[in-house]
């Protein structure tokens, strides 16, 4: 499920009078980017956006098996504190996977959850784990992480069988395109708008990436307020569509 389909500002943007920000179309109401994958009784979150609490309530998610973090930018991490509610239900620490180079920053940002700071309130009960370099398993999910360039930082994309989720990247490594070509049925990937951007793929670049990979169904997320769902979704090429909050994707046998 697409929990959030928006870029870092969300849509509507604070104080913006543009037509998309004022639009009554619910598909133009975008919280910050995140998805949930569900298989049987297991649920994986990818990122904990600032609206994570509202997102999981809307989706009816009441347990989380683990969290995969793409990177540490605020729009992908600041819902971290709400993970404590899942501990109250299961009384089990939640494994959070993050690239090793971001562990120090993450622990400093959420220091109260990892050190005794004297704070007397409840804290998220998590186990911070390093993202493996190769394939790994979380419960019944088989995951292949890949490192992607996002300006001066690195983000992590994920392949689950023939489903891929990748956000906040500029370009895709040639070796990954070669390895994945023809193997991806459904891919959710970011494409911020139609213009140009130094650190994000824009929509035409993501459409081209889908073509290079031979994706059968491409879904573009992490959308800015430049994108009007009804207008621009109608202009997408065959087998490509725009994401919206609450969008459910039936992967069937595509997630292994």
C-alpha positions as CSV (number, residue, x, y, z in Angstrom):
1,X,0.0,0.0,0.0
2,X,1.1,3.5,-0.8
3,X,1.0,5.2,2.6
4,X,2.3,8.5,1.4
5,X,3.0,9.7,-2.2
6,X,4.3,13.2,-1.6
7,X,7.6,15.0,-1.6
8,X,9.3,16.6,1.4
9,X,6.8,19.5,1.7
10,X,3.7,17.3,1.3
11,X,0.7,18.5,-0.6
12,X,-0.9,21.0,0.0
13,X,2.2,23.0,0.7
14,X,1.9,25.4,3.6
15,X,0.7,28.8,2.4
16,X,0.5,27.8,-1.3
17,X,-2.5,29.1,-3.3
18,X,-1.8,27.0,-6.4
19,X,-4.6,24.9,-8.1
20,X,-3.2,21.6,-6.9
21,X,-2.8,22.7,-3.3
22,X,-6.4,24.0,-3.4
23,X,-7.7,21.0,-5.3
24,X,-10.6,19.1,-3.7
25,X,-9.4,15.9,-5.4
26,X,-8.3,13.6,-2.6
27,X,-5.6,12.2,-4.9
28,X,-3.9,15.6,-4.7
29,X,-3.6,15.4,-0.9
30,X,-0.1,13.9,-0.4
31,X,1.6,13.0,2.8
32,X,5.3,12.3,2.9
33,X,6.5,9.2,1.0
34,X,6.2,5.8,2.6
35,X,4.8,2.3,1.8
36,X,3.8,-0.8,3.7
37,X,4.2,-4.3,2.4
38,X,1.9,-7.0,3.8
39,X,2.2,-10.7,3.5
40,X,0.1,-12.9,5.7
41,X,0.4,-11.6,9.2
42,X,3.7,-9.7,8.5
43,X,3.9,-6.0,7.7
44,X,7.1,-4.2,6.6
45,X,7.2,-0.4,6.6
46,X,9.6,1.4,4.3
47,X,10.4,4.7,6.1
48,X,8.5,6.4,9.0
49,X,7.3,9.7,7.5
50,X,6.2,12.6,9.7
51,X,2.6,11.5,9.1
52,X,3.2,7.9,9.9
53,X,0.7,7.7,12.7
54,X,-2.1,9.0,10.4
55,X,-1.0,6.8,7.5
56,X,-1.1,3.5,9.5
57,X,-4.4,4.4,11.1
58,X,-5.9,5.1,7.7
59,X,-4.5,1.8,6.4
60,X,-5.7,-0.2,9.4
61,X,-2.2,-1.3,10.2
62,X,-1.8,-2.4,13.9
63,X,1.4,-4.4,13.9
64,X,4.8,-3.9,12.2
65,X,7.3,-6.6,11.7
66,X,10.2,-4.4,10.8
67,X,11.2,-1.1,9.2
68,X,13.5,-0.5,6.2
69,X,14.9,3.0,6.0
70,X,15.8,4.4,2.6
71,X,17.9,7.2,4.2
72,X,17.8,9.7,7.0
73,X,16.2,12.8,5.5
74,X,13.5,14.2,7.8
75,X,10.6,13.4,5.5
76,X,11.5,9.7,5.7
77,X,12.3,9.4,9.4
78,X,10.5,11.9,11.6
79,X,7.6,9.5,12.4
80,X,10.0,7.3,14.3
81,X,8.6,8.0,17.7
82,X,5.3,6.5,16.8
83,X,6.9,3.1,16.5
84,X,6.5,2.9,20.3
85,X,2.8,2.2,19.9
86,X,3.6,-1.0,18.1
87,X,5.7,-2.2,21.0
88,X,2.8,-1.6,23.4
89,X,0.8,-4.1,21.3
90,X,3.3,-6.8,20.7
91,X,5.9,-6.2,23.5
92,X,8.6,-7.0,21.0
93,X,11.4,-4.8,19.8
94,X,11.1,-3.7,16.2
95,X,14.1,-4.3,13.9
96,X,15.0,-1.2,11.9
97,X,17.4,-1.6,9.0
98,X,19.5,1.4,7.9
99,X,22.7,1.8,6.0
100,X,25.7,1.6,8.4
101,X,27.0,5.1,7.5
102,X,23.8,6.6,8.9
103,X,23.7,4.9,12.3
104,X,25.5,7.6,14.2
105,X,23.3,10.4,12.8
106,X,20.2,8.4,13.5
107,X,21.2,7.6,17.1
108,X,22.0,11.2,17.7
109,X,18.8,12.5,16.3
110,X,16.7,10.1,18.4
111,X,19.1,9.8,21.3
112,X,16.4,9.3,23.9
113,X,15.5,6.0,22.3
114,X,19.1,4.6,22.4
115,X,20.6,6.1,25.6
116,X,19.6,6.7,29.1
117,X,19.0,10.5,28.9
118,X,16.9,10.7,32.1
119,X,13.7,10.8,30.0
120,X,10.9,9.1,32.0
121,X,8.4,8.7,29.2
122,X,7.9,5.7,26.9
123,X,10.4,5.4,24.0
124,X,10.4,3.4,20.8
125,X,11.8,-0.1,21.5
126,X,13.8,-0.8,18.4
127,X,16.9,-2.7,17.4
128,X,18.9,-0.7,14.8
129,X,20.5,-3.1,12.3
130,X,22.9,-2.4,9.5
131,X,21.5,-2.8,6.0
132,X,23.1,-5.9,4.5
133,X,25.1,-5.3,1.3
134,X,23.5,-8.4,-0.4
135,X,20.2,-10.1,-0.3
136,X,18.6,-10.9,3.1
137,X,15.4,-12.1,4.7
138,X,12.9,-10.5,7.1
139,X,10.3,-13.1,8.0
140,X,8.9,-14.3,4.7
141,X,10.2,-11.4,2.7
142,X,13.3,-11.8,0.5
143,X,14.9,-8.4,0.0
144,X,17.6,-7.2,-2.3
145,X,18.8,-3.7,-1.3
146,X,20.6,-1.4,-3.8
147,X,22.5,1.8,-3.2
148,X,21.3,4.8,-5.2
149,X,22.7,8.3,-5.6
150,X,20.7,11.2,-4.1
151,X,22.8,14.3,-4.5
152,X,25.6,14.2,-1.9
153,X,24.0,11.3,0.0
154,X,23.1,7.7,-0.7
155,X,19.7,6.1,-0.5
156,X,18.6,2.5,-0.5
157,X,16.1,0.9,-3.0
158,X,14.6,-2.5,-2.5
159,X,13.6,-5.4,-4.6
160,X,11.2,-8.0,-3.3
161,X,10.9,-10.7,-5.9
162,X,9.6,-8.9,-9.0
163,X,8.4,-5.8,-7.1
164,X,10.7,-2.8,-6.5
165,X,10.4,0.3,-4.4
166,X,12.9,3.1,-4.9
167,X,12.6,6.7,-3.8
168,X,14.8,9.8,-3.6
169,X,17.4,9.0,-6.3
170,X,19.0,10.6,-9.4
171,X,19.6,8.0,-12.0
172,X,20.0,4.2,-11.6
173,X,23.3,2.3,-11.6
174,X,23.9,0.6,-15.0
175,X,24.8,-2.7,-13.4
176,X,21.5,-2.8,-11.5
177,X,19.5,-2.0,-14.6
178,X,21.3,-4.8,-16.4
179,X,20.7,-7.3,-13.5
180,X,17.0,-6.4,-13.1
181,X,16.1,-5.9,-16.7
182,X,13.0,-8.1,-17.5
183,X,12.7,-9.3,-13.9
184,X,10.5,-6.5,-12.6
185,X,6.7,-6.7,-12.9
186,X,5.7,-3.7,-10.7
187,X,7.9,-0.8,-9.6
188,X,7.1,2.2,-7.4
189,X,9.7,4.9,-8.0
190,X,10.0,8.6,-7.3
191,X,9.6,11.3,-10.0
192,X,9.2,14.6,-8.3
193,X,7.7,16.7,-11.2
194,X,8.1,17.4,-14.9
195,X,10.9,20.0,-14.7
196,X,14.5,19.5,-13.8
197,X,16.1,18.6,-10.5
198,X,19.7,18.1,-9.3
199,X,19.1,15.3,-6.8
200,X,15.8,13.7,-7.8
201,X,14.6,11.9,-10.9
202,X,11.9,13.9,-12.6
203,X,8.9,12.1,-14.1
204,X,10.2,11.7,-17.7
205,X,13.4,10.2,-16.3
206,X,11.5,7.7,-14.2
207,X,9.4,6.8,-17.2
208,X,12.6,6.1,-19.1
209,X,13.9,4.0,-16.3
210,X,10.8,1.9,-16.4
211,X,11.4,1.4,-20.1
212,X,15.0,0.4,-19.6
213,X,14.0,-2.1,-16.9
214,X,11.1,-3.5,-18.9
215,X,8.7,-2.9,-16.1
216,X,5.2,-4.1,-16.8
217,X,3.5,-1.7,-14.3
218,X,5.3,1.5,-13.3
219,X,4.0,3.7,-10.5
220,X,5.5,7.2,-9.9
221,X,5.5,8.5,-6.4
222,X,7.1,11.3,-4.2
223,X,5.2,13.9,-6.2
224,X,5.3,17.6,-5.7
225,X,2.5,20.1,-6.0
226,X,3.4,20.7,-9.6
227,X,1.6,17.5,-10.4
228,X,-2.2,17.4,-10.8
229,X,-3.3,13.8,-10.4
230,X,-6.3,13.8,-12.8
231,X,-4.6,15.9,-15.5
232,X,-1.2,14.3,-15.5
233,X,-2.2,10.7,-14.8
234,X,-4.2,10.8,-18.0
235,X,-1.1,11.8,-19.9
236,X,1.1,8.9,-18.7
237,X,2.2,6.3,-21.3
238,X,0.7,2.8,-21.2
239,X,1.6,0.8,-18.1
240,X,2.6,3.9,-16.2
241,X,0.5,5.7,-13.6
242,X,0.8,8.2,-10.7
243,X,0.6,7.1,-7.1
244,X,-1.8,8.5,-4.5
245,X,-2.1,8.1,-0.8
246,X,-4.0,4.9,0.1
247,X,-3.3,3.3,-3.3
248,X,-3.4,-0.5,-2.8
249,X,-1.3,-2.7,-5.1
250,X,-2.2,-6.4,-5.3
251,X,1.2,-7.9,-5.9
252,X,0.0,-11.5,-5.7
253,X,3.0,-13.7,-6.4
254,X,5.3,-10.8,-7.2
255,X,6.6,-10.5,-3.6
256,X,8.6,-13.5,-2.6
